[in-house]
Amino acid sequence: MGVPSGAQKHVIERYRLLEGGKRMTVQLELEDPEFIVGSMVHERELVYAPQMQMSRFDCDPSVTRRFVPE
């Protein structure tokens, strides 16, 4: 997505189920001393919604290659 990533990047993902599995919080902590000063924390809440239709997401291989080391 155009965001550079350094060789020392470190990501921690934390998942927590709430309300008997009907909600989930996802927390991402990112450190990348080459591109970010300090650390970045992002948290979001997901809600279980079985009535919703899944939407297709096509991964673009040319974009994905930028994030995979050779």
PDB file of N, CA, C, O and CB in Angstrom:
ATOM      1  N   MET A   1       0.819  -1.187   0.000  1.00  0.00           N
ATOM      2  CA  MET A   1       0.000   0.000   0.000  1.00  0.00           C
ATOM      3  C   MET A   1       0.860   1.247   0.000  1.00  0.00           C
ATOM      4  O   MET A   1       0.392   2.330   0.350  1.00  0.00           O
ATOM      5  CB  MET A   1      -0.930   0.000   1.190  1.00  0.00           C
ATOM      6  N   GLY A   2       2.111   1.100  -0.390  1.00  0.00           N
ATOM      7  CA  GLY A   2       2.974   2.258  -0.512  1.00  0.00           C
ATOM      8  C   GLY A   2       3.694   2.642   0.765  1.00  0.00           C
ATOM      9  O   GLY A   2       4.426   3.632   0.772  1.00  0.00           O
ATOM     10  N   VAL A   3       3.517   1.897   1.845  1.00  0.00           N
ATOM     11  CA  VAL A   3       4.180   2.220   3.100  1.00  0.00           C
ATOM     12  C   VAL A   3       5.463   1.417   3.191  1.00  0.00           C
ATOM     13  O   VAL A   3       5.418   0.188   3.141  1.00  0.00           O
ATOM     14  CB  VAL A   3       3.258   1.935   4.316  1.00  0.00           C
ATOM     15  N   PRO A   4       6.619   2.084   3.324  1.00  0.00           N
ATOM     16  CA  PRO A   4       7.878   1.340   3.402  1.00  0.00           C
ATOM     17  C   PRO A   4       7.985   0.566   4.709  1.00  0.00           C
ATOM     18  O   PRO A   4       7.315   0.882   5.692  1.00  0.00           O
ATOM     19  CB  PRO A   4       9.068   2.289   3.261  1.00  0.00           C
ATOM     20  N   SER A   5       8.833  -0.445   4.701  1.00  0.00           N
ATOM     21  CA  SER A   5       9.014  -1.307   5.855  1.00  0.00           C
ATOM     22  C   SER A   5      10.490  -1.645   5.985  1.00  0.00           C
ATOM     23  O   SER A   5      11.132  -2.028   5.007  1.00  0.00           O
ATOM     24  CB  SER A   5       8.156  -2.592   5.735  1.00  0.00           C
ATOM     25  N   GLY A   6      11.033  -1.503   7.201  1.00  0.00           N
ATOM     26  CA  GLY A   6      12.448  -1.776   7.420  1.00  0.00           C
ATOM     27  C   GLY A   6      12.707  -3.212   7.857  1.00  0.00           C
ATOM     28  O   GLY A   6      11.790  -3.944   8.229  1.00  0.00           O
ATOM     29  N   ALA A   7      13.968  -3.592   7.802  1.00  0.00           N
ATOM     30  CA  ALA A   7      14.368  -4.953   8.161  1.00  0.00           C
ATOM     31  C   ALA A   7      14.197  -5.237   9.652  1.00  0.00           C
ATOM     32  O   ALA A   7      14.106  -6.399  10.047  1.00  0.00           O
ATOM     33  CB  ALA A   7      15.811  -5.190   7.760  1.00  0.00           C
ATOM     34  N   GLN A   8      14.152  -4.186  10.496  1.00  0.00           N
ATOM     35  CA  GLN A   8      14.013  -4.366  11.936  1.00  0.00           C
ATOM     36  C   GLN A   8      12.571  -4.209  12.412  1.00  0.00           C
ATOM     37  O   GLN A   8      12.321  -4.095  13.612  1.00  0.00           O
ATOM     38  CB  GLN A   8      14.895  -3.382  12.660  1.00  0.00           C
ATOM     39  N   LYS A   9      11.641  -4.204  11.490  1.00  0.00           N
ATOM     40  CA  LYS A   9      10.236  -4.038  11.869  1.00  0.00           C
ATOM     41  C   LYS A   9       9.808  -5.170  12.804  1.00  0.00           C
ATOM     42  O   LYS A   9      10.159  -6.334  12.607  1.00  0.00           O
ATOM     43  CB  LYS A   9       9.329  -4.004  10.610  1.00  0.00           C
ATOM     44  N   HIS A  10       9.039  -4.790  13.828  1.00  0.00           N
ATOM     45  CA  HIS A  10       8.552  -5.767  14.805  1.00  0.00           C
ATOM     46  C   HIS A  10       7.072  -5.486  15.035  1.00  0.00           C
ATOM     47  O   HIS A  10       6.693  -4.356  15.343  1.00  0.00           O
ATOM     48  CB  HIS A  10       9.367  -5.697  16.158  1.00  0.00           C
ATOM     49  N   VAL A  11       6.235  -6.511  14.886  1.00  0.00           N
ATOM     50  CA  VAL A  11       4.790  -6.360  15.049  1.00  0.00           C
ATOM     51  C   VAL A  11       4.306  -7.349  16.102  1.00  0.00           C
ATOM     52  O   VAL A  11       4.665  -8.526  16.077  1.00  0.00           O
ATOM     53  CB  VAL A  11       4.045  -6.580  13.697  1.00  0.00           C
ATOM     54  N   ILE A  12       3.486  -6.856  17.028  1.00  0.00           N
ATOM     55  CA  ILE A  12       2.837  -7.716  18.015  1.00  0.00           C
ATOM     56  C   ILE A  12       1.336  -7.584  17.793  1.00  0.00           C
ATOM     57  O   ILE A  12       0.805  -6.475  17.748  1.00  0.00           O
ATOM     58  CB  ILE A  12       3.243  -7.329  19.499  1.00  0.00           C
ATOM     59  N   GLU A  13       0.656  -8.716  17.654  1.00  0.00           N
ATOM     60  CA  GLU A  13      -0.800  -8.733  17.488  1.00  0.00           C
ATOM     61  C   GLU A  13      -1.413  -9.380  18.720  1.00  0.00           C
ATOM     62  O   GLU A  13      -0.981 -10.449  19.151  1.00  0.00           O
ATOM     63  CB  GLU A  13      -1.221  -9.498  16.186  1.00  0.00           C
ATOM     64  N   ARG A  14      -2.422  -8.724  19.284  1.00  0.00           N
ATOM     65  CA  ARG A  14      -3.132  -9.276  20.444  1.00  0.00           C
ATOM     66  C   ARG A  14      -4.608  -9.378  20.095  1.00  0.00           C
ATOM     67  O   ARG A  14      -5.202  -8.433  19.575  1.00  0.00           O
ATOM     68  CB  ARG A  14      -2.919  -8.392  21.723  1.00  0.00           C
ATOM     69  N   TYR A  15      -5.194 -10.534  20.387  1.00  0.00           N
ATOM     70  CA  TYR A  15      -6.609 -10.778  20.120  1.00  0.00           C
ATOM     71  C   TYR A  15      -7.298 -11.106  21.439  1.00  0.00           C
ATOM     72  O   TYR A  15      -6.780 -11.892  22.233  1.00  0.00           O
ATOM     73  CB  TYR A  15      -6.801 -11.933  19.082  1.00  0.00           C
ATOM     74  N   ARG A  16      -8.460 -10.509  21.676  1.00  0.00           N
ATOM     75  CA  ARG A  16      -9.199 -10.772  22.907  1.00  0.00           C
ATOM     76  C   ARG A  16     -10.679 -10.956  22.573  1.00  0.00           C
ATOM     77  O   ARG A  16     -11.306 -10.083  21.974  1.00  0.00           O
ATOM     78  CB  ARG A  16      -9.003  -9.616  23.934  1.00  0.00           C
ATOM     79  N   LEU A  17     -11.229 -12.117  22.973  1.00  0.00           N
ATOM     80  CA  LEU A  17     -12.657 -12.379  22.767  1.00  0.00           C
ATOM     81  C   LEU A  17     -13.452 -11.776  23.916  1.00  0.00           C
ATOM     82  O   LEU A  17     -13.045 -11.844  25.076  1.00  0.00           O
ATOM     83  CB  LEU A  17     -12.935 -13.905  22.652  1.00  0.00           C
ATOM     84  N   LEU A  18     -14.594 -11.184  23.573  1.00  0.00           N
ATOM     85  CA  LEU A  18     -15.482 -10.567  24.551  1.00  0.00           C
ATOM     86  C   LEU A  18     -16.893 -11.087  24.345  1.00  0.00           C
ATOM     87  O   LEU A  18     -17.220 -11.606  23.278  1.00  0.00           O
ATOM     88  CB  LEU A  18     -15.446  -9.024  24.441  1.00  0.00           C
ATOM     89  N   GLU A  19     -17.715 -10.951  25.349  1.00  0.00           N
ATOM     90  CA  GLU A  19     -19.131 -11.307  25.264  1.00  0.00           C
ATOM     91  C   GLU A  19     -19.352 -12.725  24.709  1.00  0.00           C
ATOM     92  O   GLU A  19     -20.185 -12.936  23.828  1.00  0.00           O
ATOM     93  CB  GLU A  19     -19.860 -10.297  24.392  1.00  0.00           C
ATOM     94  N   GLY A  20     -18.603 -13.668  25.234  1.00  0.00           N
ATOM     95  CA  GLY A  20     -18.773 -15.057  24.821  1.00  0.00           C
ATOM     96  C   GLY A  20     -18.443 -15.306  23.362  1.00  0.00           C
ATOM     97  O   GLY A  20     -18.999 -16.219  22.751  1.00  0.00           O
ATOM     98  N   GLY A  21     -17.546 -14.511  22.791  1.00  0.00           N
ATOM     99  CA  GLY A  21     -17.138 -14.695  21.398  1.00  0.00           C
ATOM    100  C   GLY A  21     -17.938 -13.881  20.401  1.00  0.00           C
ATOM    101  O   GLY A  21     -17.756 -14.045  19.195  1.00  0.00           O
ATOM    102  N   LYS A  22     -18.822 -13.004  20.870  1.00  0.00           N
ATOM    103  CA  LYS A  22     -19.617 -12.188  19.947  1.00  0.00           C
ATOM    104  C   LYS A  22     -18.913 -10.900  19.540  1.00  0.00           C
ATOM    105  O   LYS A  22     -19.321 -10.231  18.591  1.00  0.00           O
ATOM    106  CB  LYS A  22     -20.948 -11.852  20.575  1.00  0.00           C
ATOM    107  N   ARG A  23     -17.853 -10.560  20.265  1.00  0.00           N
ATOM    108  CA  ARG A  23     -17.036  -9.403  19.932  1.00  0.00           C
ATOM    109  C   ARG A  23     -15.574  -9.794  20.107  1.00  0.00           C
ATOM    110  O   ARG A  23     -15.248 -10.705  20.868  1.00  0.00           O
ATOM    111  CB  ARG A  23     -17.404  -8.167  20.821  1.00  0.00           C
ATOM    112  N   MET A  24     -14.704  -9.097  19.397  1.00  0.00           N
ATOM    113  CA  MET A  24     -13.276  -9.359  19.517  1.00  0.00           C
ATOM    114  C   MET A  24     -12.533  -8.043  19.353  1.00  0.00           C
ATOM    115  O   MET A  24     -12.840  -7.256  18.457  1.00  0.00           O
ATOM    116  CB  MET A  24     -12.800 -10.408  18.467  1.00  0.00           C
ATOM    117  N   THR A  25     -11.552  -7.805  20.222  1.00  0.00           N
ATOM    118  CA  THR A  25     -10.679  -6.660  20.011  1.00  0.00           C
ATOM    119  C   THR A  25      -9.372  -7.167  19.425  1.00  0.00           C
ATOM    120  O   THR A  25      -8.860  -8.217  19.813  1.00  0.00           O
ATOM    121  CB  THR A  25     -10.436  -5.873  21.339  1.00  0.00           C
ATOM    122  N   VAL A  26      -8.850  -6.404  18.490  1.00  0.00           N
ATOM    123  CA  VAL A  26      -7.571  -6.704  17.856  1.00  0.00           C
ATOM    124  C   VAL A  26      -6.676  -5.500  18.101  1.00  0.00           C
ATOM    125  O   VAL A  26      -7.037  -4.373  17.760  1.00  0.00           O
ATOM    126  CB  VAL A  26      -7.730  -7.013  16.310  1.00  0.00           C
ATOM    127  N   GLN A  27      -5.510  -5.734  18.692  1.00  0.00           N
ATOM    128  CA  GLN A  27      -4.566  -4.654  18.932  1.00  0.00           C
ATOM    129  C   GLN A  27      -3.271  -4.974  18.196  1.00  0.00           C
ATOM    130  O   GLN A  27      -2.736  -6.076  18.317  1.00  0.00           O
ATOM    131  CB  GLN A  27      -4.312  -4.455  20.458  1.00  0.00           C
ATOM    132  N   LEU A  28      -2.778  -4.020  17.445  1.00  0.00           N
ATOM    133  CA  LEU A  28      -1.516  -4.161  16.721  1.00  0.00           C
ATOM    134  C   LEU A  28      -0.530  -3.151  17.277  1.00  0.00           C
ATOM    135  O   LEU A  28      -0.850  -1.968  17.391  1.00  0.00           O
ATOM    136  CB  LEU A  28      -1.713  -3.963  15.185  1.00  0.00           C
ATOM    137  N   GLU A  29       0.651  -3.601  17.622  1.00  0.00           N
ATOM    138  CA  GLU A  29       1.714  -2.700  18.054  1.00  0.00           C
ATOM    139  C   GLU A  29       2.857  -2.837  17.057  1.00  0.00           C
ATOM    140  O   GLU A  29       3.349  -3.940  16.820  1.00  0.00           O
ATOM    141  CB  GLU A  29       2.188  -3.018  19.524  1.00  0.00           C
ATOM    142  N   LEU A  30       3.275  -1.731  16.481  1.00  0.00           N
ATOM    143  CA  LEU A  30       4.279  -1.735  15.415  1.00  0.00           C
ATOM    144  C   LEU A  30       5.469  -0.883  15.819  1.00  0.00           C
ATOM    145  O   LEU A  30       5.316   0.261  16.247  1.00  0.00           O
ATOM    146  CB  LEU A  30       3.678  -1.221  14.090  1.00  0.00           C
ATOM    147  N   GLU A  31       6.647  -1.451  15.679  1.00  0.00           N
ATOM    148  CA  GLU A  31       7.897  -0.719  15.862  1.00  0.00           C
ATOM    149  C   GLU A  31       8.728  -0.925  14.608  1.00  0.00           C
ATOM    150  O   GLU A  31       8.895  -2.056  14.149  1.00  0.00           O
ATOM    151  CB  GLU A  31       8.671  -1.194  17.148  1.00  0.00           C
ATOM    152  N   ASP A  32       9.242   0.141  14.061  1.00  0.00           N
ATOM    153  CA  ASP A  32      10.106   0.075  12.881  1.00  0.00           C
ATOM    154  C   ASP A  32      11.059   1.265  12.955  1.00  0.00           C
ATOM    155  O   ASP A  32      10.765   2.330  12.411  1.00  0.00           O
ATOM    156  CB  ASP A  32       9.267   0.084  11.535  1.00  0.00           C
ATOM    157  N   PRO A  33      12.215   1.087  13.636  1.00  0.00           N
ATOM    158  CA  PRO A  33      13.116   2.214  13.878  1.00  0.00           C
ATOM    159  C   PRO A  33      13.622   2.892  12.600  1.00  0.00           C
ATOM    160  O   PRO A  33      14.077   4.035  12.647  1.00  0.00           O
ATOM    161  CB  PRO A  33      14.289   1.745  14.683  1.00  0.00           C
ATOM    162  N   GLU A  34      13.549   2.212  11.487  1.00  0.00           N
ATOM    163  CA  GLU A  34      14.009   2.811  10.226  1.00  0.00           C
ATOM    164  C   GLU A  34      13.000   3.836   9.690  1.00  0.00           C
ATOM    165  O   GLU A  34      13.393   4.795   9.026  1.00  0.00           O
ATOM    166  CB  GLU A  34      14.250   1.712   9.173  1.00  0.00           C
ATOM    167  N   PHE A  35      11.705   3.641   9.971  1.00  0.00           N
ATOM    168  CA  PHE A  35      10.678   4.501   9.394  1.00  0.00           C
ATOM    169  C   PHE A  35       9.753   5.173  10.406  1.00  0.00           C
ATOM    170  O   PHE A  35       9.046   6.115  10.050  1.00  0.00           O
ATOM    171  CB  PHE A  35       9.862   3.710   8.456  1.00  0.00           C
ATOM    172  N   ILE A  36       9.739   4.706  11.678  1.00  0.00           N
ATOM    173  CA  ILE A  36       8.814   5.242  12.669  1.00  0.00           C
ATOM    174  C   ILE A  36       9.586   5.605  13.931  1.00  0.00           C
ATOM    175  O   ILE A  36      10.407   4.823  14.411  1.00  0.00           O
ATOM    176  CB  ILE A  36       7.687   4.224  12.986  1.00  0.00           C
ATOM    177  N   VAL A  37       9.320   6.798  14.467  1.00  0.00           N
ATOM    178  CA  VAL A  37       9.899   7.190  15.746  1.00  0.00           C
ATOM    179  C   VAL A  37       8.970   6.673  16.843  1.00  0.00           C
ATOM    180  O   VAL A  37       7.789   7.018  16.869  1.00  0.00           O
ATOM    181  CB  VAL A  37      10.094   8.755  15.842  1.00  0.00           C
ATOM    182  N   GLY A  38       9.492   5.858  17.737  1.00  0.00           N
ATOM    183  CA  GLY A  38       8.670   5.274  18.786  1.00  0.00           C
ATOM    184  C   GLY A  38       7.904   4.077  18.269  1.00  0.00           C
ATOM    185  O   GLY A  38       8.360   3.372  17.369  1.00  0.00           O
ATOM    186  N   SER A  39       6.726   3.851  18.850  1.00  0.00           N
ATOM    187  CA  SER A  39       5.906   2.731  18.395  1.00  0.00           C
ATOM    188  C   SER A  39       4.512   3.239  18.056  1.00  0.00           C
ATOM    189  O   SER A  39       4.095   4.305  18.509  1.00  0.00           O
ATOM    190  CB  SER A  39       5.837   1.612  19.472  1.00  0.00           C
ATOM    191  N   MET A  40       3.811   2.471  17.264  1.00  0.00           N
ATOM    192  CA  MET A  40       2.457   2.816  16.861  1.00  0.00           C
ATOM    193  C   MET A  40       1.540   1.713  17.360  1.00  0.00           C
ATOM    194  O   MET A  40       1.834   0.532  17.182  1.00  0.00           O
ATOM    195  CB  MET A  40       2.343   2.999  15.308  1.00  0.00           C
ATOM    196  N   VAL A  41       0.433   2.088  17.982  1.00  0.00           N
ATOM    197  CA  VAL A  41      -0.535   1.115  18.471  1.00  0.00           C
ATOM    198  C   VAL A  41      -1.882   1.413  17.822  1.00  0.00           C
ATOM    199  O   VAL A  41      -2.334   2.557  17.794  1.00  0.00           O
ATOM    200  CB  VAL A  41      -0.639   1.150  20.033  1.00  0.00           C
ATOM    201  N   HIS A  42      -2.512   0.365  17.301  1.00  0.00           N
ATOM    202  CA  HIS A  42      -3.832   0.499  16.691  1.00  0.00           C
ATOM    203  C   HIS A  42      -4.722  -0.585  17.288  1.00  0.00           C
ATOM    204  O   HIS A  42      -4.318  -1.742  17.404  1.00  0.00           O
ATOM    205  CB  HIS A  42      -3.761   0.385  15.118  1.00  0.00           C
ATOM    206  N   GLU A  43      -5.925  -0.201  17.663  1.00  0.00           N
ATOM    207  CA  GLU A  43      -6.863  -1.179  18.217  1.00  0.00           C
ATOM    208  C   GLU A  43      -8.206  -1.019  17.530  1.00  0.00           C
ATOM    209  O   GLU A  43      -8.654   0.099  17.275  1.00  0.00           O
ATOM    210  CB  GLU A  43      -7.009  -1.012  19.757  1.00  0.00           C
ATOM    211  N   ARG A  44      -8.842  -2.132  17.234  1.00  0.00           N
ATOM    212  CA  ARG A  44     -10.181  -2.102  16.652  1.00  0.00           C
ATOM    213  C   ARG A  44     -11.017  -3.208  17.250  1.00  0.00           C
ATOM    214  O   ARG A  44     -10.499  -4.204  17.757  1.00  0.00           O
ATOM    215  CB  ARG A  44     -10.124  -2.237  15.120  1.00  0.00           C
ATOM    216  N   GLU A  45     -12.323  -3.013  17.181  1.00  0.00           N
ATOM    217  CA  GLU A  45     -13.253  -4.009  17.695  1.00  0.00           C
ATOM    218  C   GLU A  45     -14.027  -4.596  16.525  1.00  0.00           C
ATOM    219  O   GLU A  45     -14.520  -3.874  15.658  1.00  0.00           O
ATOM    220  CB  GLU A  45     -14.218  -3.391  18.751  1.00  0.00           C
ATOM    221  N   LEU A  46     -14.122  -5.905  16.518  1.00  0.00           N
ATOM    222  CA  LEU A  46     -14.872  -6.607  15.490  1.00  0.00           C
ATOM    223  C   LEU A  46     -16.094  -7.243  16.128  1.00  0.00           C
ATOM    224  O   LEU A  46     -16.029  -7.717  17.262  1.00  0.00           O
ATOM    225  CB  LEU A  46     -13.995  -7.675  14.783  1.00  0.00           C
ATOM    226  N   VAL A  47     -17.202  -7.256  15.411  1.00  0.00           N
ATOM    227  CA  VAL A  47     -18.459  -7.780  15.924  1.00  0.00           C
ATOM    228  C   VAL A  47     -18.857  -8.993  15.089  1.00  0.00           C
ATOM    229  O   VAL A  47     -18.854  -8.938  13.859  1.00  0.00           O
ATOM    230  CB  VAL A  47     -19.574  -6.691  15.899  1.00  0.00           C
ATOM    231  N   TYR A  48     -19.200 -10.087  15.765  1.00  0.00           N
ATOM    232  CA  TYR A  48     -19.659 -11.297  15.087  1.00  0.00           C
ATOM    233  C   TYR A  48     -21.012 -11.009  14.440  1.00  0.00           C
ATOM    234  O   TYR A  48     -21.962 -10.625  15.123  1.00  0.00           O
ATOM    235  CB  TYR A  48     -19.757 -12.501  16.082  1.00  0.00           C
ATOM    236  N   ALA A  49     -21.095 -11.194  13.141  1.00  0.00           N
ATOM    237  CA  ALA A  49     -22.329 -10.902  12.400  1.00  0.00           C
ATOM    238  C   ALA A  49     -22.548 -11.986  11.345  1.00  0.00           C
ATOM    239  O   ALA A  49     -22.275 -11.761  10.166  1.00  0.00           O
ATOM    240  CB  ALA A  49     -22.263  -9.486  11.734  1.00  0.00           C
ATOM    241  N   PRO A  50     -23.045 -13.172  11.760  1.00  0.00           N
ATOM    242  CA  PRO A  50     -23.190 -14.284  10.818  1.00  0.00           C
ATOM    243  C   PRO A  50     -24.194 -14.004   9.699  1.00  0.00           C
ATOM    244  O   PRO A  50     -24.173 -14.691   8.678  1.00  0.00           O
ATOM    245  CB  PRO A  50     -23.608 -15.523  11.562  1.00  0.00           C
ATOM    246  N   GLN A  51     -25.062 -13.023   9.866  1.00  0.00           N
ATOM    247  CA  GLN A  51     -26.038 -12.698   8.837  1.00  0.00           C
ATOM    248  C   GLN A  51     -25.419 -11.913   7.672  1.00  0.00           C
ATOM    249  O   GLN A  51     -26.028 -11.795   6.609  1.00  0.00           O
ATOM    250  CB  GLN A  51     -27.178 -11.905   9.448  1.00  0.00           C
ATOM    251  N   MET A  52     -24.224 -11.383   7.872  1.00  0.00           N
ATOM    252  CA  MET A  52     -23.571 -10.588   6.824  1.00  0.00           C
ATOM    253  C   MET A  52     -22.925 -11.507   5.786  1.00  0.00           C
ATOM    254  O   MET A  52     -22.406 -12.571   6.125  1.00  0.00           O
ATOM    255  CB  MET A  52     -22.507  -9.641   7.439  1.00  0.00           C
ATOM    256  N   GLN A  53     -22.963 -11.094   4.546  1.00  0.00           N
ATOM    257  CA  GLN A  53     -22.319 -11.828   3.465  1.00  0.00           C
ATOM    258  C   GLN A  53     -20.828 -11.475   3.424  1.00  0.00           C
ATOM    259  O   GLN A  53     -20.451 -10.317   3.604  1.00  0.00           O
ATOM    260  CB  GLN A  53     -22.999 -11.512   2.104  1.00  0.00           C
ATOM    261  N   MET A  54     -20.006 -12.464   3.190  1.00  0.00           N
ATOM    262  CA  MET A  54     -18.572 -12.218   3.027  1.00  0.00           C
ATOM    263  C   MET A  54     -18.356 -11.526   1.691  1.00  0.00           C
ATOM    264  O   MET A  54     -19.020 -11.845   0.704  1.00  0.00           O
ATOM    265  CB  MET A  54     -17.748 -13.547   3.109  1.00  0.00           C
ATOM    266  N   SER A  55     -17.437 -10.591   1.663  1.00  0.00           N
ATOM    267  CA  SER A  55     -17.117  -9.940   0.396  1.00  0.00           C
ATOM    268  C   SER A  55     -15.749 -10.422  -0.070  1.00  0.00           C
ATOM    269  O   SER A  55     -14.822 -10.584   0.724  1.00  0.00           O
ATOM    270  CB  SER A  55     -17.143  -8.387   0.537  1.00  0.00           C
ATOM    271  N   ARG A  56     -15.648 -10.639  -1.337  1.00  0.00           N
ATOM    272  CA  ARG A  56     -14.419 -11.147  -1.935  1.00  0.00           C
ATOM    273  C   ARG A  56     -13.351 -10.053  -1.931  1.00  0.00           C
ATOM    274  O   ARG A  56     -13.645  -8.887  -2.193  1.00  0.00           O
ATOM    275  CB  ARG A  56     -14.678 -11.652  -3.375  1.00  0.00           C
ATOM    276  N   PHE A  57     -12.109 -10.442  -1.632  1.00  0.00           N
ATOM    277  CA  PHE A  57     -10.974  -9.527  -1.675  1.00  0.00           C
ATOM    278  C   PHE A  57      -9.883 -10.196  -2.495  1.00  0.00           C
ATOM    279  O   PHE A  57      -9.309 -11.202  -2.079  1.00  0.00           O
ATOM    280  CB  PHE A  57     -10.464  -9.161  -0.233  1.00  0.00           C
ATOM    281  N   ASP A  58      -9.607  -9.641  -3.644  1.00  0.00           N
ATOM    282  CA  ASP A  58      -8.570 -10.198  -4.506  1.00  0.00           C
ATOM    283  C   ASP A  58      -7.224  -9.568  -4.171  1.00  0.00           C
ATOM    284  O   ASP A  58      -7.063  -8.349  -4.236  1.00  0.00           O
ATOM    285  CB  ASP A  58      -8.917  -9.977  -5.996  1.00  0.00           C
ATOM    286  N   CYS A  59      -6.281 -10.395  -3.820  1.00  0.00           N
ATOM    287  CA  CYS A  59      -4.940  -9.942  -3.507  1.00  0.00           C
ATOM    288  C   CYS A  59      -4.185  -9.694  -4.809  1.00  0.00           C
ATOM    289  O   CYS A  59      -4.195 -10.535  -5.708  1.00  0.00           O
ATOM    290  CB  CYS A  59      -4.198 -10.975  -2.619  1.00  0.00           C
ATOM    291  N   ASP A  60      -3.539  -8.555  -4.907  1.00  0.00           N
ATOM    292  CA  ASP A  60      -2.753  -8.219  -6.092  1.00  0.00           C
ATOM    293  C   ASP A  60      -1.325  -8.735  -5.873  1.00  0.00           C
ATOM    294  O   ASP A  60      -0.594  -8.162  -5.065  1.00  0.00           O
ATOM    295  CB  ASP A  60      -2.765  -6.664  -6.366  1.00  0.00           C
ATOM    296  N   PRO A  61      -0.910  -9.800  -6.568  1.00  0.00           N
ATOM    297  CA  PRO A  61       0.416 -10.385  -6.343  1.00  0.00           C
ATOM    298  C   PRO A  61       1.561  -9.387  -6.515  1.00  0.00           C
ATOM    299  O   PRO A  61       2.557  -9.485  -5.799  1.00  0.00           O
ATOM    300  CB  PRO A  61       0.622 -11.539  -7.284  1.00  0.00           C
ATOM    301  N   SER A  62       1.453  -8.441  -7.431  1.00  0.00           N
ATOM    302  CA  SER A  62       2.546  -7.488  -7.640  1.00  0.00           C
ATOM    303  C   SER A  62       2.695  -6.569  -6.427  1.00  0.00           C
ATOM    304  O   SER A  62       3.810  -6.168  -6.094  1.00  0.00           O
ATOM    305  CB  SER A  62       2.302  -6.653  -8.918  1.00  0.00           C
ATOM    306  N   VAL A  63       1.598  -6.234  -5.772  1.00  0.00           N
ATOM    307  CA  VAL A  63       1.662  -5.410  -4.564  1.00  0.00           C
ATOM    308  C   VAL A  63       2.157  -6.250  -3.394  1.00  0.00           C
ATOM    309  O   VAL A  63       2.969  -5.781  -2.597  1.00  0.00           O
ATOM    310  CB  VAL A  63       0.277  -4.792  -4.241  1.00  0.00           C
ATOM    311  N   THR A  64       1.685  -7.471  -3.283  1.00  0.00           N
ATOM    312  CA  THR A  64       2.054  -8.347  -2.180  1.00  0.00           C
ATOM    313  C   THR A  64       3.554  -8.624  -2.171  1.00  0.00           C
ATOM    314  O   THR A  64       4.149  -8.715  -1.098  1.00  0.00           O
ATOM    315  CB  THR A  64       1.280  -9.657  -2.264  1.00  0.00           C
ATOM    316  N   ARG A  65       4.168  -8.758  -3.322  1.00  0.00           N
ATOM    317  CA  ARG A  65       5.607  -9.051  -3.396  1.00  0.00           C
ATOM    318  C   ARG A  65       6.454  -8.009  -2.681  1.00  0.00           C
ATOM    319  O   ARG A  65       7.551  -8.317  -2.213  1.00  0.00           O
ATOM    320  CB  ARG A  65       6.043  -9.145  -4.843  1.00  0.00           C
ATOM    321  N   ARG A  66       5.954  -6.774  -2.592  1.00  0.00           N
ATOM    322  CA  ARG A  66       6.727  -5.722  -1.914  1.00  0.00           C
ATOM    323  C   ARG A  66       6.878  -6.004  -0.426  1.00  0.00           C
ATOM    324  O   ARG A  66       7.791  -5.472   0.205  1.00  0.00           O
ATOM    325  CB  ARG A  66       6.060  -4.360  -2.114  1.00  0.00           C
ATOM    326  N   PHE A  67       6.003  -6.831   0.153  1.00  0.00           N
ATOM    327  CA  PHE A  67       6.021  -7.090   1.581  1.00  0.00           C
ATOM    328  C   PHE A  67       6.643  -8.426   1.940  1.00  0.00           C
ATOM    329  O   PHE A  67       6.707  -8.769   3.120  1.00  0.00           O
ATOM    330  CB  PHE A  67       4.637  -7.027   2.120  1.00  0.00           C
ATOM    331  N   VAL A  68       7.102  -9.192   0.960  1.00  0.00           N
ATOM    332  CA  VAL A  68       7.676 -10.504   1.194  1.00  0.00           C
ATOM    333  C   VAL A  68       9.167 -10.453   0.865  1.00  0.00           C
ATOM    334  O   VAL A  68       9.541 -10.130  -0.263  1.00  0.00           O
ATOM    335  CB  VAL A  68       6.951 -11.591   0.349  1.00  0.00           C
ATOM    336  N   PRO A  69      10.026 -10.772   1.847  1.00  0.00           N
ATOM    337  CA  PRO A  69      11.464 -10.740   1.556  1.00  0.00           C
ATOM    338  C   PRO A  69      11.842 -11.800   0.533  1.00  0.00           C
ATOM    339  O   PRO A  69      11.234 -12.869   0.468  1.00  0.00           O
ATOM    340  CB  PRO A  69      12.275 -10.941   2.839  1.00  0.00           C
ATOM    341  N   GLU A  70      12.837 -11.490  -0.249  1.00  0.00           N
ATOM    342  CA  GLU A  70      13.297 -12.445  -1.277  1.00  0.00           C
ATOM    343  C   GLU A  70      14.351 -13.365  -0.743  1.00  0.00           C
ATOM    344  O   GLU A  70      14.845 -14.226  -1.470  1.00  0.00           O
ATOM    345  CB  GLU A  70      13.838 -11.716  -2.488  1.00  0.00           C
TER     346      GLU A  70
END
